[in-house]
């Protein structure tokens, strides 16, 4: 079992930056894939970025070149650095962890609002 707690969301102007953090309740060394998802009002949850245990990353086309996912296995954390934010990035952002046995866990989400 893993509890995930996101932080770092908030209100930012277009073009600004935010860094989201995801703190896990136990070691994530054995977690195969850490991911960030987001869900905007009235829309389905969508995958934003993933990072494997060996650091291979993948991004949604809509955030490529603007967002960077990272993980720190020693500190049991994952991060999402978001730059050049746009109003369409407004959503609740969720941290997700996937183990090799297929188990998956979700955080409670953190709100990101991009508005002037």
C-alpha positions as CSV (number, residue, x, y, z in Angstrom):
1,X,0.0,0.0,0.0
2,X,1.2,3.5,-0.9
3,X,-0.3,6.8,0.2
4,X,0.5,9.7,-2.2
5,X,0.1,13.3,-1.3
6,X,0.4,16.0,-3.9
7,X,1.4,19.6,-3.2
8,X,2.5,22.7,-5.1
9,X,-0.7,23.6,-6.9
10,X,-2.1,27.1,-7.0
11,X,-3.0,30.1,-9.1
12,X,-0.5,31.3,-11.7
13,X,-0.6,33.7,-14.6
14,X,-0.3,32.5,-18.2
15,X,3.4,32.0,-19.0
16,X,4.2,31.3,-15.4
17,X,5.6,28.2,-13.7
18,X,4.7,25.8,-11.0
19,X,6.4,22.7,-9.5
20,X,4.2,20.0,-8.2
21,X,5.4,17.4,-5.7
22,X,4.2,14.0,-4.9
23,X,5.3,12.5,-1.6
24,X,4.9,8.7,-1.1
25,X,4.4,7.1,2.3
26,X,7.0,4.4,1.6
27,X,9.9,3.7,-0.7
28,X,9.1,4.2,-4.4
29,X,12.3,2.3,-5.4
30,X,10.2,-0.7,-6.4
31,X,7.5,1.4,-8.1
32,X,7.8,0.7,-11.8
33,X,6.1,3.9,-13.1
34,X,5.3,7.2,-11.5
35,X,2.9,9.3,-13.4
36,X,1.0,12.6,-13.4
37,X,-2.6,12.9,-14.7
38,X,-4.9,15.8,-14.8
39,X,-8.7,16.4,-15.1
40,X,-10.2,19.6,-16.2
41,X,-13.9,20.4,-15.4
42,X,-16.2,18.5,-17.6
43,X,-13.4,16.4,-19.1
44,X,-12.0,13.0,-18.6
45,X,-8.8,12.4,-16.7
46,X,-5.8,12.5,-19.0
47,X,-2.3,11.3,-18.8
48,X,0.3,14.1,-18.6
49,X,3.6,12.4,-18.1
50,X,5.2,9.2,-16.9
51,X,8.6,8.2,-15.6
52,X,9.9,4.6,-15.2
53,X,12.1,3.3,-12.4
54,X,15.2,3.9,-14.7
55,X,14.2,7.4,-15.6
56,X,12.6,6.9,-19.0
57,X,10.1,9.7,-19.5
58,X,7.1,10.2,-21.7
59,X,4.8,13.2,-22.2
60,X,1.5,14.1,-23.7
61,X,1.9,16.1,-26.9
62,X,0.1,19.0,-25.3
63,X,2.9,19.5,-22.6
64,X,6.0,18.4,-24.5
65,X,8.7,21.0,-24.1
66,X,7.0,22.7,-21.3
67,X,6.6,20.1,-18.5
68,X,9.3,17.9,-16.9
69,X,8.7,14.9,-14.8
70,X,11.2,13.6,-12.3
71,X,11.5,11.2,-9.4
72,X,13.8,11.0,-6.4
73,X,13.7,7.4,-5.1
74,X,15.9,8.3,-2.1
75,X,13.3,10.9,-0.9
76,X,10.2,8.9,-2.1
77,X,9.1,11.8,-4.2
78,X,8.1,12.6,-7.7
79,X,7.8,16.1,-9.3
80,X,6.3,17.8,-12.2
81,X,7.9,21.0,-13.3
82,X,5.5,23.1,-15.3
83,X,6.6,26.1,-17.4
84,X,5.0,28.3,-20.0
85,X,1.6,27.5,-18.5
86,X,-1.5,28.1,-20.5
87,X,-5.1,28.5,-19.4
88,X,-5.9,25.1,-20.9
89,X,-3.5,23.6,-18.3
90,X,-6.0,24.4,-15.6
91,X,-7.1,21.2,-14.0
92,X,-6.7,19.0,-10.9
93,X,-3.4,17.2,-11.1
94,X,-3.1,13.7,-9.7
95,X,0.0,11.7,-8.8
96,X,-0.2,8.0,-9.7
97,X,2.1,5.1,-8.8
98,X,2.1,1.7,-10.6
99,X,3.9,-1.4,-9.2
100,X,5.1,-4.3,-11.3
101,X,2.4,-6.5,-10.0
102,X,-0.3,-4.3,-11.4
103,X,-1.2,-2.5,-8.2
104,X,-1.9,1.2,-8.7
105,X,-2.4,4.1,-6.3
106,X,-3.6,7.7,-6.6
107,X,-3.2,10.9,-4.7
108,X,-6.0,13.2,-3.8
109,X,-5.1,15.8,-6.4
110,X,-3.9,19.4,-6.4
111,X,-5.6,22.2,-8.2
112,X,-3.7,24.2,-10.8
113,X,-5.4,27.3,-12.1
114,X,-3.8,29.3,-14.9
115,X,-5.5,32.7,-15.2
116,X,-4.7,36.4,-15.5
